[in-house]
Amino acid sequence: MSVSENSIDVSKMDSREILSNCFGVLPESMRGDSLNEVFSSLKINGSKHIVEGLLILFDRYTEEKTKLKGLSFTRSADIFDHLKLYFSMKQQEEFHVLLLDNKHRLIEDSLMITKGTLNQTLYHPREIFAPAIEKRAASIILVHNHPSGDPTPSNTDIQTTQRLVNVGATVGISVLDHIVFGSNKYFSFIDEELLPQPTI
C-alpha cells in the first residue's frame, strides 16, 4: 500500500476528528464544534491532561513566533526554513508578505494577503502595501506557494513581481525578494537574479 493511501487529510476534519486521530480520544466523548466547546467537553470527560498539553503547545508556538520579531532576514534560505513547515501543509495557493525595517529586521510575522483556489490566487498591490505602510516598513519580501510542488515562477508571477516592484518604488518601500515555495524546495527571485528593477 502506498504512503498516499495511508495518509490522513486533517485539513478536512473537524476538531473532534483531529483530536481523535492524534490522541486516541473517542469522538463520542467530545461535544460541540468550536475548539472552546470541544476543550470544555474534554475536561468534563476526564481528558484534562490532553487539553492542558495542547494549551501549553499553543503558548509555546505563540512565544516562538513572537521571538521571530526583530530577527534579521538577509538570506532566502532563512525565510524558507522559517516558513517551510507552514507551506508544506497547504493545498491552496497563499500569498504572504514579510514586513522589514531599514535593517531588514522582521517587524511582523508573515501576513497572509490572499488565499486562492487549488492552483492559483489573486492579489492586488493595495492589499500588499497597505499593511506595509501602516507598520512603517522600509522593505518587504513577497512569499507564495505552488501547490503543484514546482516552485518555478510562472509568467504571471514574473509580471506581478515587476508590478509590485514598481509600486514599491513609488511608495518608497523596497521589494527585496519574491520567494516561491514548492515541495521542500523554493525559488528566490533575488538568488536567481530575476528580481526586476523598477521601470517607473
N, C-alpha and C positions, 0 to 999 in steps of 0.2 A: 504493500500500500504506500502511496506517495506521501510526502510531507504535506502537500496541499490538502489531501483527503483527511488528514488528521488534524488540520489546523482549525482553530475556532475564531470566528469573526466576532470579537467582543463589541465592535462598534454598532452591531445590530441588536445587542442585548440590552434589556433594561437593568436597573440597579440590582434587582434581586437575582437575576440570572448571572450577572458578573460575580457577585459575592458567592453564589452557589458553586460556580465553576472554580473560582480561585481558592476558596476556603472550605469547601465541602459542607457549607451550611444548607440545610434543606430549604428550598424556596417557600414551602408552606409555613415555615417558621417566621417569615417576614411579611410585613403588611405595608401597604402604601406604594406610591410610585416615586415620590421625591426622595432624595438622599436623606433628608431630615426625618421623614416618616419611616424609611427603612431602618435607619440607625436607631431610632427610638424603639421600634419593634424588636430589633436585635438585643438591645439592652434588657427589655422586658423578658425575652425568651432565653436569657442566660448566656448570651454571646457577647457580654460586655467587653471581654478581652480583645475580641476582633475589632470592635468599634474603637476602643482606645488605641489599638495598634495602628489602625488606619488614620486616625486623627493625628497621631504622632508623625506618621509619614507625610501627611499633608503639611504639617507645620514645618518639617524639615525641608520639604520641597520649596515651600514659600521662602524659607530662610536662605536656601541656596540661590534662588532666583534673585533675592534682594542683594546678596553678596556680589552678584554679577555687575550691579550698577557701579560705575566708576572704573571698571576694568577697561584697559585699552585694547582695542581690536585693530591690529595692524597687518594681520595675515588672514587670507581666506580660509586657511586650514583651521584656525582658531574658531571661526564662525561656524564652519562645518561641524567641528567637534561639539560645539555648543548646542546646535540645533538638529543634529542628525537623528537622534532618538525620536524627537518630536515628529519630524517629517517622515520617518520610516513607517509610521503607523497611519499615514494619511492616504486615503484612496481618492481624494478630490484635490484639485489644484488650489493652493492658497498663496496669496501674495502678502508678504510681510515687509516691514521696514524697520531698520535699526537706526535709532537717533543717537548721534555722537556730538560731543562738544568740540572745541577747537583743538583739543589734544587727542582726539579720536577715542575719548573715553565714553563708555556707554551711559547715556542719560536715562534710557528706559529700555526694558527688555523688549524683545521683538513685538511689534504691534501688527496684528493681522488686519490688513486693509480690506481684502475681499476673499471670498471663498466661492469657487466655481463649481461647474458640473464635473462629471467624471474626468474629462480630459482638458478642460480649459477654464479660465477665469477672466474676468474683465476688470480693469482698473482705470481710474481717471486721475490725472495729476493732482487735482484739488484734494482728493481723498488721501493722497500720499503726503503732500506738502502741508496740509492743514495742521496735523499734529506736530510736524517738524517746526513750523512757525510758532505754534503755541508754546512748545517747550524750548524755544530759542536754540534749536540745534544748529550747529555750524556745518554739519555734513550728515549724509545719510548713506546707508548701504541697503540696496534692494535685494530681497530674497524671495524666491518662489520655488515650488517643486513641480516635477513632471511625474505624475502617477504612472506613466509608462515605464519608468525606471531609467530612461535615457536622458541625461542632463544636457544634451546638445541643444543650444538655443535655437528656437525656430526663427523664421524671418520676422514674425510678429514680435518676438522677444527683442530682437535686434532693433527693430523700428521703434518699439516702445521705449527702449533704453535711450535711444537718441532723443526722443521727445522729452523724456524726463530729465536728461542732462541739460537740455536747452531751458526747460522750465526752472531747473535748479540754478542755472547761471543767471536767469532773470531775477529770481528772488534772493540770490546770494547764499544759497545752500548747495554745497558741492555733492555730487553723486560720486562716491568713492569706488563703488563696485556694484555689480549685479551678479549674485550667486544663484545658480540653478541647481537644485538638489535632485538626484536620481536615486537609484538603488545602491546605497553605500558608496556613492561617488558623487562628484559635483563638478560644475563648470564655473570658473571665475572669469568674468569679462576682463578684469584687470590683469590676471595672470596670463591669459591668452592674448593680451594686447588687443582686445576687441572693444574696450571701453571707448566710446566715441568722444571727440572733443565738441564743445558747444559750437553750433553753427549759426548763432544769432549775432 
